[in-house]
Amino acid sequence: MCGFTGFVSRSAPPDEKALRAMGNAIRHRGPDGEGHYTDERCGIAHRRLSIIDLEKGRQPIVSPGGRYVIAYNGETYNFRELREELSGLGHSFLTDCDTEVVLHGYMEWGAQVLAKMRGMFAFVIWDKEKRELFGARDPFGIKPFYYAQMGELFFFGSECKSFLPHPGFKKELNPNALKLYLTFQYSALNESFFKGVYRLLPGHYFLHREGRTEFASYNTFSFEPENMPLDKRAAQIREVVAESVKAHEISDVEVGSFLSGGIDSSLIAALSRPDKTYSVGFANKDFDETGEAQALCRELGLRNISKTISAEEFFDALPAIQYYADEPNANLSTVPLYFLSQLAAQDVKVVLSGEGADELFGGYITYHTTRPYRLYRKAPPALRKAVAAWAAKRPPFHGQGFLTKAAKGVDEYFVGQAFIFDDGEAERALTPAYRGGLTWRDVTQPYFQAVEGADDLIKMQYLDLHLWQPLDILRKADRMTMAHSLELRVPYLDREVWAVARAIPSSQKMRGKTMTKYPLRLAAEPLLPQDWVRRDKKGFPVPFIAWLREEKYYNWAKDLISQPYVAEFFDQKYLLDLLDTHYSGRGRTHRKLYTVLSFLIWYQVYFPEQCGAEPFAP
């Protein structure tokens, strides 16, 4: 796991001083070494976290003859097989690292090398002869990739912040990002919160030459359900996940594992049996899973290292978390993940984690509906809409929500695993300058249309695979682990695991009212205690809801909302009313408030000159 940044110039030679400053901005992604490459048009900076071939894997790597240069972030788990194939085709290698294999793979197969790679990655390859830059990102979006065209310069890199030190980069807020962020709790557009800075989509690559950039997709997610007895399917899942864990353990350094109280990380730990597992929680008993993690480790004979996070630590860490997040992040679980990564990084450089299981196997309770709901959905749409209109006008009664929701198609209410402000609420909170632009439906509709004929569960999974997973779950996982120079590996997000998961019919994914991802649970039965297999999903619970009703943190939020710069973006009275509603116990508005407060902290960190604040120093 590493980080890279750089730029291509159409005219002037690279500014080497600026290039080094850009590399230093992402030093946290690779403190073990730095490398630089420059010629008359291209500059590349690389920061290395040494995992494989500790002695000879320094980057950027230049090909024999000097035509091609690669900077790579991630891991290619089948690089040894690819190396053997390339050796048979006449290629020779100077290192034992996967980066050199990817470079030679591109030299042999061009963009087709991407279809052969099994792993998580983002990389660039500069063709000095053609003055052409090739860039690519893995299918799931595990590793980040940003780019920006500004005048004669084309910037590329692992994080937005790496562009900021260059004098040719113009730092501006993207005004179109804020409204959608209030709905999704993450930056939902392809253009980032920095105007003119875009993300390379997962499963895509590009070619940049002479100021022009062409993009192409090399991967699509498609579900193809097939009938198979549950016991056979469970055995298939257990086998493919175990094989993926083994592949993800390839390393020349120790590999640990994150461990919560849920089945996803527990199964990974049971299969990998690391020397150390890591867990965090809070002093509030309803927000602490460390006890469950320790109990599982006693049963499995594993060592668990845990930490309890205090309220003071939580709030003190928020500026650093927004800095490392790169763009505003309002997922409360990001904070415990930051501390979990800090804890693990004291001992190891690599950890395994359970991200991706919910999206692949149908683990979120929001994916599933009751039998009465499914039966009612078979009624004519016109009848359901008429009943919903009638119910909406009545005083509150039991079943009112059922009648109104069941009248809608999934594309009319589902945006992913977080829905903070709807369009009307967002516009009420924002000042006129930030109310325009796209609605949340403009973002979600293309994905629903791509799977128009699928059932509702698959539609929701498909949307989450393209939005929630790469833009929230994987982005926070990458940034919070890299903040502490820790490599995170996610065995569920593997091409072989996906090949099995995509074939599971929706009818098999749920049992009872709460037992989601049922085939994965069956797969885990021989490896975990029975109560773990049936444990409900909790995520990373955080007691922010309670803290915001304490005077100390109420005043903290009030002071932040009352800052003069906030008036540019928000109706401050509206926000203060939300705060008072929560503080008094008249309502639960903590998620809306945390989303706003996270943006305000991020803005202070990245635009201190607009806030009268001191520059943030990580």
C-alpha positions in Angstrom: 0.0 0.0 0.0 1.4 3.3 -1.0 0.5 6.6 -2.5 1.4 8.5 -5.7 0.9 11.9 -7.2 2.2 13.9 -10.2 1.4 15.8 -13.3 1.9 16.0 -17.0 2.7 19.3 -18.6 2.0 20.2 -22.3 4.8 22.8 -22.3 7.0 23.6 -19.4 9.3 21.0 -17.7 8.1 19.7 -14.3 8.6 21.8 -11.3 10.7 19.4 -9.2 10.4 21.4 -6.0 6.6 21.4 -6.3 6.6 17.7 -7.1 8.5 16.9 -3.9 6.0 19.0 -1.9 3.1 17.1 -3.5 4.7 13.8 -2.5 5.3 15.0 1.1 1.6 15.9 1.3 0.8 12.2 1.3 3.7 11.0 3.3 1.3 9.2 5.6 0.5 6.8 2.8 4.1 5.6 2.6 6.6 6.7 5.3 9.1 3.9 4.4 10.5 5.6 1.3 10.0 8.1 -1.4 10.9 8.1 -5.1 10.6 10.7 -7.9 10.7 10.6 -11.7 10.9 13.5 -14.0 11.5 14.1 -17.7 10.7 17.0 -20.0 6.9 16.5 -19.7 6.0 14.3 -16.7 6.7 14.3 -13.0 5.8 11.4 -10.7 6.2 11.2 -6.9 5.7 8.0 -4.9 5.5 7.3 -1.2 6.2 3.7 -0.2 4.8 1.5 2.6 7.0 -1.6 2.3 5.0 -4.8 2.3 6.4 -7.1 -0.4 10.1 -7.2 -1.5 11.1 -4.8 1.3 14.6 -4.2 -0.2 14.1 -3.8 -4.0 10.5 -2.6 -4.5 11.2 1.1 -4.6 9.1 3.2 -7.0 8.6 4.7 -9.6 9.9 1.7 -11.5 11.3 2.3 -15.0 11.1 -0.4 -17.7 14.2 -1.8 -19.4 15.1 0.8 -22.1 13.5 3.6 -20.1 10.3 4.0 -22.2 7.7 3.1 -19.5 7.4 4.4 -15.8 4.9 3.1 -13.3 3.7 4.3 -9.9 1.4 1.8 -8.2 -0.8 1.8 -5.1 -2.3 -1.5 -3.8 -1.7 -5.2 -4.1 -2.0 -7.7 -7.0 -2.5 -11.0 -5.3 -2.0 -13.2 -8.3 1.2 -11.4 -9.4 3.3 -14.6 -9.0 1.1 -16.4 -11.6 1.3 -13.4 -13.9 5.0 -13.2 -13.5 5.4 -16.8 -14.5 3.2 -16.2 -17.6 5.2 -13.2 -18.6 8.5 -15.0 -18.0 7.4 -17.6 -20.5 6.8 -14.7 -23.0 10.4 -13.5 -22.6 10.1 -10.9 -19.8 12.8 -10.7 -17.1 12.5 -9.1 -13.7 14.8 -7.3 -11.3 12.5 -7.3 -8.2 10.1 -9.7 -6.5 7.3 -7.1 -6.2 3.9 -7.0 -7.9 4.4 -3.5 -9.3 7.1 -4.6 -11.8 4.8 -7.5 -12.9 2.0 -5.0 -13.6 4.4 -2.8 -15.6 5.5 -5.7 -17.8 1.9 -6.9 -18.1 1.0 -3.5 -19.6 4.0 -3.7 -21.9 2.8 -7.1 -23.1 -1.0 -6.8 -23.1 -1.8 -3.1 -22.8 -5.1 -2.3 -21.0 -6.0 -6.0 -21.2 -3.7 -6.6 -18.3 -6.5 -5.2 -16.0 -8.7 -8.2 -16.8 -5.9 -10.5 -15.6 -5.3 -8.7 -12.3 -6.7 -9.9 -9.0 -6.4 -7.3 -6.3 -6.9 -3.7 -5.2 -5.1 -1.1 -7.1 -4.8 2.4 -8.6 -1.8 3.1 -10.8 -0.3 5.2 -13.6 2.1 4.3 -16.4 3.8 7.0 -18.3 4.9 6.2 -21.9 7.8 8.6 -22.5 8.0 7.8 -26.2 4.3 8.5 -26.9 4.0 11.1 -24.2 0.9 9.2 -23.1 -0.3 8.6 -19.5 -2.3 5.4 -18.7 -4.2 5.3 -15.4 -6.5 2.6 -13.9 -8.5 1.8 -10.8 -9.7 -1.6 -9.4 -13.2 -2.8 -10.1 -14.6 -2.3 -6.5 -12.9 1.1 -6.0 -10.9 -0.1 -3.0 -8.0 2.2 -3.9 -8.5 5.9 -4.7 -7.6 7.9 -7.8 -8.1 11.6 -8.5 -7.3 13.7 -11.5 -7.6 17.4 -12.6 -7.0 19.3 -15.8 -5.9 22.9 -15.0 -4.6 24.8 -17.9 -1.5 23.1 -19.3 -1.3 20.7 -16.4 -2.9 17.3 -15.9 -2.7 16.3 -12.2 -3.2 12.8 -10.9 -2.8 11.2 -7.5 -4.1 9.1 -4.6 -5.5 12.0 -2.7 -6.8 15.5 -3.5 -4.5 17.1 -0.9 -1.5 16.1 -2.9 -2.4 18.7 -5.6 -2.6 21.6 -3.2 1.2 22.4 -2.9 1.6 22.9 -6.7 1.5 26.6 -7.7 -0.5 25.7 -10.8 -3.3 24.2 -8.9 -6.3 26.5 -8.1 -8.0 25.6 -4.9 -11.7 26.3 -5.0 -14.8 24.7 -3.3 -17.1 22.9 -5.7 -20.5 24.5 -4.9 -22.5 21.7 -6.5 -21.2 19.1 -4.0 -22.7 20.4 -0.8 -26.4 19.7 -1.4 -26.0 16.1 -2.4 -23.5 15.6 0.5 -26.3 16.6 2.9 -28.4 13.7 1.5 -25.9 11.0 1.1 -23.4 11.9 4.0 -20.6 11.6 1.5 -19.4 13.4 -1.7 -21.6 11.8 -4.3 -20.6 13.4 -7.6 -17.7 12.3 -9.8 -16.4 15.8 -9.3 -15.0 16.1 -5.7 -15.5 18.9 -3.2 -12.5 20.6 -4.9 -13.7 22.3 -8.0 -12.2 20.7 -11.1 -10.9 17.6 -9.3 -12.6 14.3 -10.3 -12.5 10.7 -9.3 -11.6 8.0 -11.7 -14.6 5.6 -11.5 -14.0 2.1 -10.2 -13.4 -0.4 -13.0 -12.3 2.3 -15.4 -9.0 3.4 -17.0 -8.0 6.4 -19.1 -5.4 7.5 -21.6 -4.2 11.1 -21.4 -2.2 12.6 -24.3 -1.6 16.2 -25.4 -4.2 17.6 -23.1 -7.0 15.2 -24.1 -8.3 12.4 -21.9 -10.3 9.4 -23.0 -12.0 7.1 -20.5 -13.2 3.5 -20.8 -14.8 0.9 -18.5 -13.3 -2.6 -18.2 -15.6 -4.0 -15.6 -19.3 -4.1 -14.9 -21.3 -5.7 -12.0 -24.1 -8.1 -13.2 -26.2 -10.4 -11.0 -27.0 -13.8 -12.6 -29.0 -15.8 -10.0 -28.9 -19.6 -10.3 -30.5 -22.3 -8.4 -28.4 -24.3 -5.9 -29.2 -26.0 -2.6 -28.3 -23.9 0.4 -25.9 -26.4 1.9 -24.0 -26.6 -1.4 -24.0 -22.9 -1.8 -22.7 -22.4 1.8 -19.9 -24.8 1.2 -19.0 -22.9 -2.0 -18.9 -19.6 -0.2 -16.8 -21.0 2.6 -14.3 -22.4 0.1 -14.0 -19.2 -2.0 -13.7 -16.9 1.0 -11.1 -19.1 2.6 -9.1 -19.1 -0.6 -9.4 -15.3 -0.8 -8.2 -14.8 2.7 -5.2 -17.0 1.9 -4.5 -14.8 -1.1 -4.8 -11.6 0.9 -2.3 -12.8 3.4 0.6 -12.7 0.9 3.1 -10.4 2.6 6.6 -10.1 3.8 5.4 -8.5 7.1 3.0 -9.5 9.8 -0.7 -9.4 9.0 -3.3 -8.7 11.7 -7.1 -8.4 11.6 -9.8 -6.0 12.7 -12.5 -7.6 14.7 -15.9 -6.3 15.7 -18.8 -8.2 17.2 -20.3 -9.1 13.8 -20.0 -12.1 11.5 -18.1 -10.5 8.7 -14.8 -9.7 10.4 -15.3 -12.7 12.7 -15.3 -15.1 9.8 -12.1 -13.4 8.4 -10.4 -13.8 11.7 -11.4 -17.4 12.1 -10.1 -18.2 8.7 -6.8 -16.2 8.9 -6.1 -16.9 12.6 -3.7 -13.9 13.0 -1.4 -13.5 15.9 -3.3 -10.2 16.8 -6.8 -8.9 16.4 -7.9 -5.4 17.1 -11.1 -3.9 18.4 -12.4 -0.5 19.7 -15.5 0.6 21.6 -16.9 3.3 23.8 -17.5 3.5 27.5 -21.2 3.7 26.9 -22.3 0.0 27.3 -24.7 0.2 24.3 -21.9 1.3 22.1 -19.2 -1.2 22.8 -18.5 -4.5 21.1 -15.1 -5.1 22.5 -16.5 -7.5 25.0 -18.0 -9.7 22.3 -14.7 -9.5 20.3 -12.7 -10.6 23.3 -15.1 -13.5 24.0 -14.8 -14.7 20.5 -11.0 -14.6 20.6 -11.1 -16.7 23.8 -13.1 -19.3 22.0 -10.9 -19.3 18.9 -7.6 -19.0 20.9 -6.7 -15.7 19.4 -5.2 -12.6 21.0 -7.3 -9.4 21.0 -6.0 -5.9 21.7 -8.7 -3.3 22.4 -9.2 0.3 23.2 -12.0 2.3 24.8 -12.6 5.7 23.1 -13.6 8.6 25.3 -15.9 11.5 24.3 -12.9 13.9 24.6 -10.8 11.8 22.3 -13.7 11.6 19.8 -14.2 15.4 19.5 -10.5 16.2 19.6 -9.8 13.9 16.7 -12.4 15.4 14.3 -10.2 18.0 12.6 -7.5 15.3 11.9 -10.2 12.9 10.7 -11.6 15.5 8.2 -8.0 16.3 7.0 -7.2 12.7 6.3 -10.7 12.0 4.8 -9.7 14.4 2.0 -13.4 15.3 1.4 -16.1 15.9 4.0 -17.0 12.6 5.7 -20.1 12.3 7.9 -20.2 8.6 8.6 -19.9 8.4 12.4 -18.1 5.0 12.2 -15.2 6.8 10.6 -14.1 8.0 14.0 -13.8 4.6 15.7 -12.1 3.3 12.5 -9.5 6.1 12.9 -8.7 5.0 16.4 -8.8 1.3 15.5 -6.2 1.9 12.7 -4.1 3.9 15.2 -4.2 1.0 17.6 -3.3 -1.7 15.0 -0.5 0.4 13.5 1.5 0.2 16.7 2.1 -3.5 15.9 1.5 -4.3 12.3 1.6 -2.8 8.8 -1.2 -4.9 7.3 -4.7 -5.8 8.5 -7.6 -7.8 7.1 -11.1 -6.5 7.5 -14.7 -7.5 6.6 -15.8 -4.6 4.3 -17.9 -5.7 1.3 -19.8 -8.7 2.8 -23.0 -6.7 3.2 -23.1 -5.4 -0.3 -22.2 -8.7 -1.9 -24.3 -11.0 0.2 -27.3 -8.8 1.1 -26.4 -8.0 4.7 -28.2 -4.7 5.3 -31.7 -4.9 6.9 -32.8 -2.1 4.5 -32.5 -4.6 1.6 -35.2 -6.9 3.0 -39.0 -6.7 3.2 -41.6 -8.7 5.1 -44.0 -11.2 3.4 -47.0 -8.9 3.8 -45.0 -6.1 2.1 -44.2 -8.4 -0.8 -47.8 -9.5 -1.2 -49.1 -6.0 -1.1 -46.6 -4.9 -3.7 -48.4 -7.3 -6.1 -51.5 -5.1 -6.0 -52.0 -2.8 -9.0 -49.7 0.3 -8.7 -52.7 2.7 -9.2 -54.5 1.1 -6.2 -51.4 1.3 -4.0 -50.9 5.0 -4.8 -54.5 5.8 -4.1 -54.3 4.1 -0.7 -51.0 5.8 0.0 -52.5 9.3 -0.8 -55.4 8.5 1.5 -53.1 7.3 4.3 -50.8 10.3 4.1 -53.7 12.7 4.9 -54.9 10.8 8.0 -53.7 11.4 11.5 -50.8 9.0 12.5 -51.9 5.4 12.8 -50.3 2.0 13.0 -49.4 0.8 9.5 -49.4 4.3 7.9 -45.7 4.1 7.0 -46.3 0.6 5.5 -49.0 1.9 3.2 -47.1 4.9 2.0 -43.8 3.2 1.4 -45.2 0.1 -0.3 -46.8 2.4 -2.9 -43.4 3.6 -4.1 -40.9 1.9 -6.3 -37.5 1.3 -4.7 -36.0 4.0 -7.0 -38.4 6.5 -5.3 -37.0 6.1 -1.8 -33.7 4.2 -1.7 -30.4 6.2 -1.8 -28.2 3.7 0.0 -27.5 3.1 3.7 -27.7 6.7 4.7 -30.5 9.2 3.9 -29.8 12.3 5.9 -31.6 15.3 4.4 -34.2 14.9 1.6 -34.1 17.5 -1.2 -36.5 19.9 0.5 -34.8 19.7 3.9 -31.4 20.3 2.2 -32.7 23.4 0.4 -34.2 24.6 3.7 -30.9 24.3 5.4 -28.8 25.9 2.6 -28.5 29.5 1.5 -29.8 30.2 -2.1 -26.4 30.0 -3.7 -26.1 26.3 -2.8 -29.7 25.1 -3.4 -29.4 24.4 -7.1 -27.9 21.6 -9.1 -28.8 18.0 -9.1 -31.3 16.1 -6.9 -30.5 12.8 -5.2 -32.7 11.1 -7.8 -30.5 12.5 -10.6 -27.6 10.6 -9.0 -29.4 7.3 -8.3 -31.6 6.9 -11.4 -29.0 5.8 -13.9 -28.0 2.9 -11.7 -31.6 1.8 -11.2 -32.2 2.0 -14.9 -29.2 -0.2 -15.6 -31.0 -3.0 -13.7 -34.5 -2.1 -14.5 -35.8 -5.6 -14.8 -34.2 -6.9 -11.6 -36.0 -7.4 -8.2 -35.8 -4.8 -5.5 -33.1 -6.4 -3.5 -30.7 -6.6 -6.5 -31.5 -3.0 -7.4 -30.5 -1.9 -4.0 -27.3 -4.0 -4.0 -26.4 -2.7 -7.4 -26.8 0.9 -6.3 -24.7 0.3 -3.2 -22.0 -1.4 -5.2 -21.6 1.8 -7.2 -22.3 4.5 -4.6 -22.3 3.6 -0.9 -19.5 1.0 -1.1 -16.8 3.0 -3.0 -17.8 6.5 -1.9 -18.4 5.9 1.8 -17.3 2.5 3.1 -14.1 2.0 1.1 -13.2 5.7 1.0 -13.2 6.0 4.8 -11.5 2.6 5.2 -8.6 3.7 2.9 -8.2 7.2 4.4 -8.4 6.2 8.1 -6.0 3.3 7.7 -3.6 5.3 5.6 -3.7 8.1 8.1 -1.7 5.7 10.3 0.4 4.1 7.4 -1.6 0.9 7.7 -2.5 -1.3 4.8 -6.1 -2.6 4.8 -7.1 -5.7 2.8 -10.7 -6.7 2.2 -11.0 -10.4 1.2 -14.7 -10.3 0.5 -14.1 -7.7 -2.3 -12.3 -10.2 -4.5 -13.2 -11.2 -8.1 -13.6 -14.9 -7.2 -15.8 -14.1 -4.2 -18.0 -11.9 -6.4 -18.3 -14.6 -9.0 -20.0 -16.7 -6.3 -22.0 -13.9 -4.6 -23.6 -12.7 -7.9 -25.2 -16.1 -8.4 -27.2 -16.1 -5.1 -30.9 -15.6 -5.7 -32.6 -13.0 -3.6 -34.9 -15.6 -2.1 -32.0 -17.2 -0.3 -30.5 -14.0 1.2 -32.8 -13.6 4.2 -34.3 -15.8 6.9 -36.8 -14.6 9.5 -37.1 -10.8 10.1 -33.5 -10.0 10.9 -31.2 -12.8 9.6 -29.6 -11.2 6.6 -26.9 -12.7 4.3 -28.1 -16.1 5.3 -25.9 -18.2 2.9 -22.8 -16.5 4.4 -24.0 -17.3 7.9 -24.4 -20.9 6.9 -20.9 -20.9 5.5 -19.5 -19.7 8.8 -21.3 -22.3 11.0 -18.4 -24.8 11.1 -15.9 -22.0 12.0 -17.8 -19.8 14.5 -19.9 -20.3 17.6 -23.6 -20.6 16.9 -24.5 -17.3 18.6 -22.0 -15.5 16.4 -23.5 -16.9 13.3 -26.9 -15.6 14.2 -25.8 -12.2 15.6 -27.5 -9.1 14.3 -25.5 -6.5 12.4 -24.5 -3.5 14.5 -21.9 -1.7 12.5 -19.7 0.7 14.4 -22.1 2.2 16.9 -21.2 5.7 18.2 -22.8 7.5 21.2 -22.9 10.9 19.5 -26.7 11.0 20.0 -26.1 11.0 23.7 -23.1 13.4 23.8 -25.0 16.1 21.9 -27.5 16.2 24.8 -24.7 17.1 27.2 -24.2 20.8 27.8 -20.5 20.7 26.9 -21.0 19.3 23.5 -24.2 21.1 22.9 -22.2 24.3 23.4 -19.4 23.0 21.1 -21.9 22.5 18.3 -23.6 25.8 19.0 -20.3 27.7 18.8 -19.3 26.0 15.6 -22.7 26.7 13.9 -22.5 30.3 15.0 -19.2 31.1 13.3 -19.5 34.0 10.8 -18.3 31.9 7.8 -21.2 29.5 8.3 -23.7 32.0 7.0 -22.3 31.7 3.5 -23.6 28.1 3.3 -26.4 27.6 5.8 -29.4 29.2 7.4 -27.8 29.4 10.9 -31.1 29.8 12.7 -32.5 26.6 11.1 -29.4 24.7 12.2 -29.6 26.1 15.8 -33.3 25.1 15.9 -32.2 21.5 14.9 -29.7 21.6 17.7 -32.2 22.8 20.3 -34.7 20.2 19.1 -32.2 17.4 19.8 -30.8 18.9 23.0 -34.2 19.2 24.5 -35.2 15.7 23.6 -38.0 16.8 21.3 -36.5 15.0 18.4 -33.5 13.1 17.1 -31.6 15.3 14.8 -28.0 14.2 15.6 -27.4 12.7 12.2 -28.3 15.9 10.3 -26.2 17.9 12.7 -23.2 15.6 12.5 -23.4 15.9 8.7 -23.4 19.7 8.8 -20.7 19.9 11.5 -18.4 17.5 9.7 -18.5 19.8 6.6 -17.8 22.9 8.7 -14.8 21.2 10.3 -13.5 20.1 6.9 -14.0 23.6 5.5 -12.0 25.1 8.4 -9.2 22.5 7.8 -8.9 23.0 4.0 -10.0 26.7 3.7 -8.8 28.3 6.9 -8.2 31.6 5.1 -12.0 31.8 4.5 -12.8 31.1 8.1 -10.2 33.3 10.0 -8.7 30.0 11.3 -5.1 29.0 11.7 -3.8 26.5 9.1 -4.3 22.9 10.2 -1.1 21.0 10.9 -1.7 17.2 11.0 
